[in-house]
């Protein structure tokens, strides 16, 4: 049964935190994708190298912004960053596999594959970061 009463107290903070996480994540996705396009199309880097660099930039952006403006946890900053980055590296692996399968083996344009992989990787990373990196 769905409750119709307004969300208040700590539930509201959770909702705001999720909204901030989504906005921060979107900024990381935008940075990741635009940097990928620049490095792959303008600079001429190999798609996998461009992907690794762009994803790393997005990971770092998201960690800094989530630490400062969302979760506001300043304790164990190095441990949190390493966990966040490990989840980010797992995202790089997911992106690598998706690019290899869909672009390398099936011949689909790497730009389209990258765009399609972003939501998949984002959901994976959010789920783990929420519990492990900032939990």
Backbone torsions as a table, in degrees:
resi	resn	phi	psi	omega
1	UNK	NA	135.2	-178.6
2	UNK	-88.9	131.5	176.6
3	UNK	-83.9	140.9	179.6
4	UNK	-100.6	-6.5	-179.4
5	UNK	-71.7	150.0	-178.1
6	UNK	-65.7	150.8	177.5
7	UNK	-77.7	133.4	178.9
8	UNK	-141.8	-179.0	177.1
9	UNK	60.9	-137.8	-176.2
10	UNK	-69.3	-25.2	177.0
11	UNK	-60.7	-37.7	179.3
12	UNK	-64.7	-40.8	178.2
13	UNK	-62.4	-37.9	177.2
14	UNK	-63.1	-44.8	179.8
15	UNK	-61.6	-43.3	178.6
16	UNK	-65.3	-39.2	178.9
17	UNK	-63.2	-42.6	178.0
18	UNK	-64.0	-40.5	177.9
19	UNK	-63.5	-46.0	177.3
20	UNK	-60.9	-42.5	179.2
21	UNK	-59.9	-41.9	179.7
22	UNK	-65.1	-42.5	179.0
23	UNK	-65.9	-44.8	177.7
24	UNK	-62.5	-44.0	177.6
25	UNK	-59.4	-39.8	178.1
26	UNK	-63.9	-37.5	177.9
27	UNK	-65.5	-37.5	177.0
28	UNK	-67.8	-40.0	177.5
29	UNK	-63.2	-44.8	179.2
30	UNK	-61.7	-46.9	177.5
31	UNK	-59.9	-47.0	179.3
32	UNK	-56.5	-52.5	-174.8
33	UNK	-67.4	-45.7	-179.8
34	UNK	-64.4	-40.0	177.6
35	UNK	-66.5	-39.1	175.6
36	UNK	-59.4	-48.6	179.7
37	UNK	-58.1	-43.9	179.6
38	UNK	-63.4	-50.8	-176.4
39	UNK	-67.3	-38.9	-178.1
40	UNK	-78.1	-48.6	-173.2
41	UNK	-85.6	-42.4	-175.7
42	UNK	-90.2	-44.6	-177.4
43	UNK	-82.3	-30.6	178.3
44	UNK	88.4	19.2	177.0
45	UNK	-69.1	153.3	174.5
46	UNK	-58.4	146.1	-175.7
47	UNK	-56.4	-37.6	-178.6
48	UNK	-71.9	-37.7	177.4
49	UNK	-68.0	-44.9	176.9
50	UNK	-59.5	-40.6	179.0
51	UNK	-64.0	-45.0	-179.5
52	UNK	-62.7	-43.2	-179.7
53	UNK	-67.1	-46.6	-177.0
54	UNK	-67.1	-38.8	178.8
55	UNK	-67.5	-39.7	177.3
56	UNK	-61.3	-41.6	177.4
57	UNK	-62.5	-42.4	178.1
58	UNK	-63.9	-41.3	178.7
59	UNK	-60.6	-49.2	-177.5
60	UNK	-63.7	-44.0	176.1
61	UNK	-55.3	-49.4	-176.7
62	UNK	-66.3	-38.3	178.8
63	UNK	-63.6	-48.9	-178.0
64	UNK	-60.4	-48.1	-177.6
65	UNK	-67.9	-40.7	177.4
66	UNK	-65.0	-37.9	178.9
67	UNK	-66.7	-43.2	-176.3
68	UNK	-77.8	-42.4	-167.6
69	UNK	-114.9	-13.9	-175.2
70	UNK	-112.9	-72.3	-175.9
71	UNK	-81.5	-24.5	175.6
72	UNK	49.7	41.0	177.3
73	UNK	-103.2	116.5	-177.4
74	UNK	-102.8	-7.0	179.2
75	UNK	-79.6	154.1	177.0
76	UNK	45.1	44.5	-173.5
77	UNK	-59.9	-39.5	179.9
78	UNK	-66.5	-43.6	178.2
79	UNK	-62.3	-44.6	179.4
80	UNK	-62.3	-43.2	179.3
81	UNK	-63.4	-43.6	-179.8
82	UNK	-63.6	-39.3	175.9
83	UNK	-65.3	-47.5	179.8
84	UNK	-59.0	-43.0	-179.2
85	UNK	-68.2	-37.5	177.0
86	UNK	-60.9	-41.2	176.0
87	UNK	-64.9	-38.4	176.4
88	UNK	-63.2	-40.3	177.4
89	UNK	-64.0	-39.2	174.9
90	UNK	-60.1	-36.2	175.2
91	UNK	-65.8	-37.8	176.0
92	UNK	-62.4	-41.7	178.8
93	UNK	-62.6	-45.2	176.5
94	UNK	-57.6	-46.9	179.5
95	UNK	-62.1	-42.1	178.9
96	UNK	-58.8	-48.9	-178.9
97	UNK	-62.5	-45.6	-179.8
98	UNK	-63.0	-42.5	176.4
99	UNK	-63.2	-42.8	-179.0
100	UNK	-63.2	-47.4	-177.8
101	UNK	-66.9	-53.5	-171.4
102	UNK	-82.4	-32.6	179.0
103	UNK	-94.5	-54.1	-176.1
104	UNK	-65.5	-44.2	-175.2
105	UNK	-95.5	-37.4	-176.6
106	UNK	-98.6	-8.3	174.2
107	UNK	77.2	17.4	178.5
108	UNK	-78.2	142.9	-178.8
109	UNK	-52.4	127.7	-179.2
110	UNK	-57.6	-31.4	178.4
111	UNK	-63.5	-41.8	178.8
112	UNK	-70.1	-40.3	179.1
113	UNK	-62.1	-44.6	179.6
114	UNK	-60.8	-45.6	179.7
115	UNK	-60.8	-41.9	179.5
116	UNK	-71.0	-28.5	-178.4
117	UNK	-77.6	-24.2	-175.3
118	UNK	-57.7	-48.9	180.0
119	UNK	-64.4	-37.0	179.4
120	UNK	-61.7	-48.7	-178.4
121	UNK	-68.2	-39.0	-179.5
122	UNK	-60.9	-45.7	-179.8
123	UNK	-64.4	-43.0	177.1
124	UNK	-58.0	-49.1	-176.6
125	UNK	-68.0	-40.4	179.9
126	UNK	-59.2	-47.3	-177.1
127	UNK	-57.9	-43.8	-177.6
128	UNK	-77.7	-42.4	-179.1
129	UNK	-62.4	-38.3	-179.1
130	UNK	-58.6	-41.8	-176.2
131	UNK	-90.3	-35.9	-170.0
132	UNK	-98.7	-49.6	-175.1
133	UNK	-76.1	-40.7	-176.0
134	UNK	-116.4	5.4	-178.1
135	UNK	-72.9	NA	NA
